[in-house]
Amino acid sequence: MINLEAFRALPHAISLLGMSGVGKTTLSKALQEEANWYHYSADYRIGTRYLAEPILDNIKFKIMTMGDQFVADLLRSDSIFIAHNISVDNLEPVSTFLGMYGDPATGGLNKADFLERQELYRQAEVLSMQDVPHFIAKSWSIYACRNFINDASGSLCEIAEPKNPNDPVIRPLIDTSLLLYIRGDADTEEALKERARSHPKPLFYNPLFIGPKLEDQPDDGAG
């Protein structure tokens, strides 16, 4: 058995789990800035790698249906291009793409579009976690960061079974990193709940949960 100092000297890889807003990204950024840890943001990976094209297609669709022929012609002729500006600190394009079920007249999504985007997000999040071992290797071999921190999405619990060691999402994390769960205290949990009530944002839901909830709702989201 090695001593504490020898253990500290070893390269480390950690996966942070916890609900959205509990502090995973704050801790990850602090370790990156102060101790040269490689910060792997699942949300950033999802937006820039796996949902980049659907996000841009959605923006282009909005432009083409705005009724501005001048802009539409420029876009159609490839005279202009659209690009996202997703960063660890700006994930708004991911949220706006995911959207919320509701009346399209007020910015909502009909049932089919909402569920399709939910599934696209689910696939993207699964792939982002399966990418972790590859990025651990990159952090050491390319970026010369001895330590790696996986800032997992707050909805990881909706796509994986953390208690199942053979889960295809959790297994790569168990094999290559130490899993740490950040549990908020009672005050933190209440603050997060209040924020969700007062400033609701698009979320990913487990299909087994959201499917029955929407079953009797109108297909067009109106009402």
N, C-alpha and C positions, 0 to 999 in steps of 0.2 A: 504494500500500500504506500502511495506517495504522500509526502507531507503537503501542508496547505500551500506553501510557497511554490513548490513544484507544480501543484495543480493550477495555481494562478498563472504560471508561465506558459501553460498549454494553450493552443488555439481553442476558442469556444464558439459554439453555435447555439443560439437560443431562439425558440419560437414563443412569442408573446400571444397569449389568448385572453379574451375578455370582451365584454360588451362594448359597443361603440360609445366613445366619449369617456372611457374609464382611464385613459392616459397612456395607451400603448404607443401612439405616435410621439407624444411628448417625451417619453423615456427613450424611445429609439433615436430621436433626433439629438437628444442630449448626449447619448453614448457616441453617436456619429461625430458630433462637433467637438466633444471634449476628450474622447478616448480612441478616435479613429476606428470605430466599429463600422462595418458595412451595414447600411440600413436598407433592408429589402422591404418595400411597401407593397403588400398584396393589392391594395386599391390602385396604386399607380401602375402596377403590372397589368392588372385587369383592364384599365382604361387605355393604356398605350400599346398593349400587345394584342389583347383578345377582343376588345370592344371598339378599337379605334375606327375600323371601317364602318360598323353599324352606327357609331356616334356621328361620323361625318355624313353618312348617307341620310341620317335623320335631319341634320342641319340643312343639307342640300334640298331635301324634300320640302322643308319649311320655306326655304327661299323660293323654290319653284312654284309654290302655291300661294305666295304672298300677293301675286297680281302685279308685281313690278317687272314689266317686260324687259326693261333696260338691264337689270341685274340678271334676270333669267337668261337673256341672250348671251351675256358675257360668260356666265357659268357654262352654258350649253356648248359654247365654242372654245372652251378651255382657255379663255382670255384671262380669267382669274381662277384662283384656287382657294379652297377653304382648308384651314388647318386648325387643330385644337391646340390649346396651351395647357395641357394637363400637367400638374406637378404634384408633389407630395402635399403641398399646401393649398392646391387648387384642384379639387376633384369634382367641381360643379358639372363639367360635361358628362361625367358618369352618372351623377344623380339625375340630371335633366333627361338623359336617355332612358334610365330605368323608369322614371315617371311614376304616376299614381293612377289607379283605376278611377274613372269618373267621366263626367260629361266633357267631350272634346271641345265644346263651345266655351268652356271655362278653363281649358288647359289640361283636362284629363285624358286618359286613354280608354278606348273601348276595351271590352274584355279580351278579345282575341289578341290585340296588340300588346296589352299589358302582360298577359300570360306568356306570349312569345318572348318578350324582353326579360321576363323573370327567368325563363329557361336559358336564354343566351347568357344572362349573368351567372346562373348556376354553373353552366359549363365553364365559363371563364374563371370563376373562383376555384373550381376543382383543378383546372390546369395551372393556375397561379401557385397553388400549394404543391402540386407535383413538380413544379419548376425549382423548388427550394434547393434540393441537393445540387442541381447544376449551378445555381447562383452561389452556393457555399463554396464550391470549387473555384468559381470565377473570382470570388472575393479574395481568396488566398493567392491564386496564381496570377491574376491580372492586376488587381487593385492593391495588393500587398497589405490587405487588412487582416490582421491575425484573428479578429473576432467578428462574428456575424450575428445580426439580430433580425429575425423574421417578424415583421409587424403585420400580423394576420388580420384579416377583415373581421369586423364585429359580427358578421353573419356566418362565421365558420361553423357555429353550432347548428345552423340550419341545413348545412350540406354534408355534415359528417357525423359520425357517432364516436365521440371522443373516448368512450369507455370500451370500444371495440378495437383491440390492438391490430386487427387485420383490415380495418377500414382503409379503402384505397386512397383516401385523402389524408388521414392521420398517419398511416404507416410510414410514408416517406419522411414525415416530421420526426416520428419516434426514432427512426433509423439514423437520422443525421443531426438531430438537435435535441436540446433539453427543453421540454415543454413547461412553460411557466404561465399560470393563470392569475391574472390580476383581478381580484375581487374587490369591488367597491364597498365601502361601509354603508350603513343605513342612510346617512345624509347624502352621500354621493348618489346612491340609487334613487333616492327621492328627487334629487336635483335633475338627474337624467330623465326620469319619468315626466317631471314637470316641463322640461325642455321639449320632450317629444309631444306633449299635449299642446303647448303654446306655439311651437314652431315645428310642426310635422314635416318630415322630409321623406323622399322616396326610400323604400327599404326592400330588401329581398326577404321573401317568406318561403318557408318550407312548403312544397306543393301539397303535402298532405294536410296542411293547415289552411292555406289560402283557397284551395280548390273548393271545399265545401262551403266556405264563407261566400264565395262568388256564385255558387251554383244557381241560386234563385235571383241573382241580380240581373238587370237588363244587359243584353249583349252590347248595346251602344253606349253604356255608361251613363245615360241620361237619367234624370230623376233625383 
